[in-house]
Amino acid sequence: MFHPTAVISKKAKIHSSVEIGPFCIIDDNVNISEGNKLISNVHITGNTTIGLNNTFYPFTSIGHIPQDLKYKGEKSFLSIGDNNTFRENVTVNPGTEGGGLKTVIKKNNLFMVGTHIAHDCIINSNIVMANNATLAGHVEIYDNAILGGNCGVHQFVKIGKFAMIGGMSGVGKNIIPYGLYTGIRENLKGINLIGLKRKGLDTIKINKIDKAIKEIFNESNSIEKNIAKLNKEYLEISEIGEIIEFINKFQKRGICKYIDD
């Protein structure tokens, strides 16, 4: 159902099941699959492809050109998967030549009021970004991460799976999987206990992950030496393996370290 006040380009490809509410604007080159709902005053533009069953609340701005000053009008893309919710005033930009020309959002994500996803970001699945959380360009967020309200993430940062970023935090370096980060830049506050419990881990495994993190970031040695000395019992836990793999892959840019208060 298309509301009569909506402005829809004849060049846009829109499934007949899509609900488009009052005062929405859909421009050329937009492709919207079945089951989507645009409540009102939604503007979708650019080379934007949208999967199944997403909901866009009023005043969302999807696919407008990047804010990157290096952007020179090159053809770039935005890909949105299935079952995402974009609350009021969410903004999402497509990619740039300097980042692969594509911004990607996968599935089952919640973007609360005022969140911003900049150019060339990769947002995986089951992620929550609370009110006014913002991402600079080239950020990658892995599955099941949670970003608190009003936090800001620096360009090129990676946030590992099941990590949790506290509200009002500024994130300048990569966050390990299952890490809990709040307040002070570049310091971990521990592990995301709630996220690990939601994943179904028991207390014994969670305690071992906590101990392993403390050993990895022990300041008496380098991270590499600490990893090499880890108890083999820890290495049998897949989540610890994921943390080590993440550190080895992304340490060059810097990893937020655990600080024991």
C-alpha positions in Angstrom: 0.0 0.0 0.0 1.4 3.3 -1.1 0.1 6.5 0.5 -1.0 9.1 -2.1 1.3 11.7 -0.6 4.4 9.6 -1.0 6.8 10.5 -3.8 8.0 7.4 -5.5 10.3 7.3 -8.6 9.1 5.1 -11.4 12.7 3.8 -11.7 12.6 2.4 -8.1 12.0 -1.4 -7.7 9.5 -1.9 -4.9 7.7 -5.1 -4.1 3.9 -4.8 -4.0 3.7 -5.9 -0.4 5.7 -2.9 0.9 3.8 -0.4 3.0 4.8 3.2 2.2 3.3 5.8 4.5 2.6 9.6 4.2 5.3 11.9 2.8 7.9 9.3 2.1 10.3 9.8 -0.8 11.8 6.9 -2.8 14.4 7.9 -5.4 15.8 6.2 -8.5 17.9 3.1 -8.1 16.3 2.0 -4.8 15.4 -1.7 -4.6 13.0 -2.7 -1.8 12.0 -6.3 -1.2 8.8 -7.6 0.2 7.5 -7.1 3.8 9.1 -3.7 4.4 7.3 -0.9 6.2 8.0 2.8 5.8 5.8 4.5 8.5 6.0 8.2 7.3 8.5 10.9 6.2 11.2 8.3 5.3 13.6 9.2 2.5 15.5 6.4 0.8 17.9 7.3 -2.0 21.1 6.3 -3.8 22.0 2.8 -4.9 20.3 1.3 -2.0 19.1 -2.4 -1.8 16.8 -3.4 1.1 16.0 -7.0 2.0 13.0 -8.5 3.7 10.8 -7.2 6.6 12.6 -4.1 7.7 10.8 -1.2 9.5 11.7 2.5 9.0 10.2 5.0 11.4 9.6 8.7 10.7 12.5 10.9 9.5 15.0 8.1 8.8 17.4 9.1 6.1 18.8 6.2 4.2 21.4 6.2 1.4 22.2 10.0 1.2 25.8 10.7 0.1 28.6 10.3 2.7 29.8 13.1 4.8 33.4 12.2 4.1 35.0 15.3 2.5 37.0 12.9 0.2 33.8 11.8 -1.4 33.8 13.0 -5.0 30.5 11.7 -6.3 31.7 8.2 -7.2 29.0 5.5 -7.6 28.7 3.7 -4.3 26.2 1.4 -2.6 24.3 0.6 0.6 23.1 -2.9 1.3 20.5 -3.6 4.0 19.5 -7.2 4.9 16.4 -8.6 6.7 14.4 -7.8 9.8 16.2 -4.6 10.9 14.4 -1.8 12.7 15.4 1.9 12.1 13.8 4.2 14.6 13.3 7.9 14.2 16.0 10.1 12.8 18.5 7.3 12.0 20.9 8.1 9.2 22.8 5.6 7.0 25.3 6.6 4.3 26.7 4.5 1.4 30.3 3.7 0.8 33.2 5.6 -0.7 36.1 4.8 -3.1 38.4 4.7 -0.1 36.5 1.9 1.6 35.3 -0.5 -1.0 32.3 1.6 -2.2 29.8 -0.2 0.0 28.1 0.1 3.4 26.6 -3.2 4.6 24.0 -3.8 7.3 23.1 -7.5 7.7 20.0 -8.8 9.7 18.0 -8.5 13.0 19.6 -5.2 14.1 17.9 -2.5 16.2 19.0 1.1 15.5 17.4 3.4 18.1 16.6 7.1 17.7 19.2 9.3 16.2 21.9 6.6 15.5 24.3 7.2 12.6 26.1 4.7 10.4 28.7 6.3 8.3 30.3 5.3 5.0 31.9 1.9 4.5 30.7 0.5 7.8 29.9 -3.2 8.1 27.2 -4.0 10.6 26.7 -7.7 11.1 23.7 -9.3 12.8 21.8 -9.1 16.1 23.3 -5.7 17.1 21.7 -3.0 19.2 22.7 0.6 18.8 21.0 2.7 21.5 19.9 6.3 21.1 22.3 8.6 19.4 25.2 6.1 19.2 27.3 7.1 16.2 29.8 5.3 14.0 32.6 7.1 12.0 33.5 5.6 8.6 34.9 2.1 8.1 33.8 0.7 11.4 33.0 -3.0 11.6 30.7 -4.3 14.4 30.5 -8.1 14.9 27.4 -10.1 15.9 25.4 -9.5 19.1 27.4 -6.4 20.1 25.5 -3.6 22.1 26.4 0.1 21.8 25.0 2.3 24.6 23.4 5.7 24.1 25.5 8.6 22.9 28.6 6.6 22.5 31.0 7.5 19.6 33.2 5.1 17.7 36.3 6.3 15.9 36.9 5.4 12.2 38.3 2.0 11.3 37.6 0.6 14.8 36.5 -3.1 15.1 34.0 -4.1 17.8 34.1 -7.8 18.6 31.1 -10.1 18.9 29.1 -9.9 22.2 31.0 -6.8 23.2 29.2 -4.1 25.2 29.9 -0.4 25.0 28.6 1.7 27.8 26.7 4.9 27.2 28.6 8.2 26.6 31.8 6.2 25.8 34.3 7.3 23.2 35.9 4.2 21.5 39.3 4.9 19.9 40.7 1.4 19.6 39.4 -2.1 18.8 37.3 -3.9 21.4 37.8 -7.6 21.8 34.9 -10.1 21.6 32.9 -10.3 24.9 34.7 -7.1 26.2 32.9 -4.6 28.4 34.0 -1.0 27.7 32.8 2.1 29.4 33.8 5.7 30.0 37.5 6.2 29.7 39.0 5.8 26.2 41.1 2.8 25.5 40.4 0.8 28.7 38.4 -2.3 29.1 36.4 -2.7 32.3 36.2 -6.4 32.1 34.0 -8.9 30.1 30.4 -8.6 29.1 28.9 -11.0 31.7 25.4 -10.5 30.6 26.2 -11.2 27.0 28.0 -14.4 27.9 25.1 -15.6 30.0 22.7 -14.7 27.1 24.9 -16.9 24.9 24.3 -19.8 27.3 27.7 -20.1 28.9 27.9 -21.5 32.5 29.6 -19.8 35.4 32.7 -22.0 35.1 33.4 -21.1 31.5 32.7 -17.4 32.2 35.1 -17.4 35.1 37.8 -19.0 32.9 37.3 -16.3 30.2 37.6 -13.6 32.9 40.8 -15.1 34.2 42.2 -15.5 30.7 41.5 -11.9 29.8 43.3 -10.7 33.0 46.3 -12.9 32.1 46.4 -11.7 28.4 46.5 -8.1 29.5 48.9 -8.5 32.4 51.3 -5.6 32.1 54.3 -7.5 33.4 54.7 -9.0 29.8 53.7 -8.2 26.3 50.3 -9.4 25.0 52.1 -11.9 22.7 54.1 -13.4 25.6 51.0 -13.6 27.8 49.0 -15.4 25.1 51.9 -17.9 24.6 51.9 -18.7 28.3 48.1 -19.2 28.6 47.0 -22.4 30.3 46.0 -25.0 27.7 42.8 -25.5 29.6 41.8 -22.0 28.5 42.5 -22.6 24.9 39.9 -25.3 24.8 37.2 -22.7 25.3 36.1 -21.4 21.8 35.3 -17.9 23.1 38.9 -17.5 24.3 40.1 -18.7 20.9 38.0 -16.0 19.3 39.5 -13.3 21.5 43.0 -14.4 20.7 42.3 -14.6 17.0 40.8 -11.0 17.1 43.8 -9.7 19.0 46.2 -11.3 16.5 44.3 -10.0 13.5 43.7 -6.4 14.6 46.4 -5.6 17.1 48.3 -3.4 14.7 45.8 -0.6 15.1 45.7 -1.0 18.9 43.5 -3.0 21.3 41.7 -1.6 24.3 43.4 -3.2 27.3 41.9 -4.5 30.5 42.6 -2.3 33.5 42.0 -3.9 36.9 40.6 -1.3 39.3 
